[in-house]
Amino acid sequence: MNPESPRVEKIRQALQSLRPSKLVIVDESYRHAGHAGARDGRGHFAVEVVSEEFRGLAPLAMHRKVYEAVGGLMQTDIHALSIKASAPG
């Protein structure tokens, strides 16, 4: 088993507030080596979140909820975040 990076674990913990039924986090930082935004040490991540918290929300509102959940990590650990969010079903 491949252990998660500390950043992925921080993101996972932050997104637990959404009570996801599915949560996939992929660290894509390696794809951005040398990119100006990667120089500050923050990473590029893709997340897929399925949660009842998103039921009835427009896609923009779902993304806002994800950004609210990760909060300060956008300043310390995350440079870019690709989001796929949906309600179950």
C-alpha positions, 0 to 999 in steps of 0.5 A, a space after each residue: 500500500 502506498 501511504 498518502 503524502 502529508 498534504 493529501 492527508 490534510 486535504 482529506 481531513 479538511 474535506 471530512 466536514 462535507 461527510 463525503 460518501 466518495 472522496 478521491 484526492 490525486 496529487 498532480 504536483 509532479 506534472 507542474 514541476 518548474 511551473 511558477 506557482 509550484 515554486 512556493 512549495 504548494 501543490 496541484 491537486 485534483 479531488 472528486 467529492 460525492 456528498 449529500 451536502 451537494 444535493 440541490 446545489 448548482 456546480 458553482 455552489 458545490 465548488 464553493 463548499 469545497 473551497 470553504 472546507 479546505 480553507 487555509 490550505 489554499 494559502 499553505 499547501 494548495 496552489 491549484 485545485 481541480 474539483 469534481 463535485 456531485 451529490 450521490 446518484 
